[in-house]
Amino acid sequence: MAEYPAEPLPDQRWNRRRLRSNNEWLLLERLRTTGAASRAQLARDSGLSKPTVSTALATLEQAGLVREAGTVAPDRGRTAVLYEADPSAGHVLGVDIGRARLRLAVADLAGTVVSRVDVANRGRSATAVAEAVLAAARQVTAEAGLRQQDIVQAVVGTPGVFDEETGRVRYAVNLPGWGRAGLFAGMREGLGTALSVHNDANLAALGEYAFGAGAGSRLFVYVLIGTGLGMGVVADGELFRGAHGAAGEIGFLPLVGSPVPAGTGPAGADTPSRRGLLEDAVSADAVVRTARDFGLTGPLTAKHVFEQARLGEPAAVAAVRQEAQRLAHVVAAVSAVLDPDRVVLGGGVGHSADLLLSTVEETLHGLTPLRPAVVPSALGEDAVLLGAIATALRSARPLVFDRRTDDPE
């Protein structure tokens, strides 16, 4: 009778390691998603044997991925030790780059924000903005009591569309020079960690799905109305980006009845001097222009116009109503193409959704029989930042697991 070798063949060793690794990942995800549990509970939930669970927990505890979370005394039998995923096993960095402000936060693997920095964006060039981001990243990391190398993954939200092949951002016309080659490669080097770049509206949509008004939706749309106009689409929990990452760039849509502006044709397709006419009509700047057209005077911002509308100032009320009517046309067009069950209004203008919703719904009823629920953002100005953190965690969790359980055999 043939004898098995004392040591398994290399492919057998790999298979055994993979089996152990799968068991460990299964238990870690169970603890992360549903909370602390005993060995017996984990065995029942996973279908693994108690010895297998004990071995896997020992490995995870040694790797610093799980920790004891107390004990529980059952009605019968011995007191059982409870285990939980250790959120301090790794940290991520989220960055929201806007024309007016830079928002950065460090979160642990449970998604809990442990430090945050909000600063005015005073950079007058792309290089200055990038340097300000790096300075703020160093600050927020230090305030979390961490070293630069403790950040496993960083995610940046920015206007425009990031081209992974060229490493450049296109269409971010509200941030002059932001499409410069090498800009994000330099930021990645300065951060000293893995860095991915995403459209801000897309991240806001993911943030609302993970933490806010999009939770539980089968297909929902996040409309970001601020300095610009953008949209993120999440279907069954996954972001829809389109063939070239530009899905949701609704600011480029024409406004019916208006001429096409010069400088937006094929020759300037990647770097237009301005966005499309719809963004000119539905944005914070549009609210200010409309308010002036209706007679409001003095130094104005969209926030000021909405504040005046709350006080009943007629010109401000008229401007807000016109913005809501135009928003209804956006929702009608999106509904005809995507059939979402929910549309979330966010961004700077979206913060005042309570003044917009009744007119949006009234106008929408006159435009189309397709009427998704239109709701305000639950995350407000934090949507992009929290979306960046949620995106970073999706990469960081398996990466931390692999690093800490890697078997050199």
Protein Blocks (a to p, Z undefined) as FASTA:
>chain_A
ZZddfbdcfklmmmmmmmmmmmmmmmmmmmmmnopadfklmmmmnopafklmmmmmmmmm
mnopaccebdcddfbdcddddddddfklpccddddddfkbccdddddfkopafbdcdddd
fbfbfklmmmmmmmmmmmmmmmnopafklpmbdcdddedjddfknopaehilmlghklpg
hklmmmmmmnopacddddfklmmmmmmmmmmmmgoiabdcdddddfbccddddeehiace
bjnopgoilmlpccehiacdehiamklmmmcfbdcfklmmncfklmmmmmmmnopgcjdd
fklmmmmmmnopaklmmmmmmmmmmmmmmmmmmmmmnopabdcdedjklmmmmmmmmmmm
mmmmmmomcdcdddddfklmmlmmmmmmmmmmmmmmmmmmmmmmocfZZ
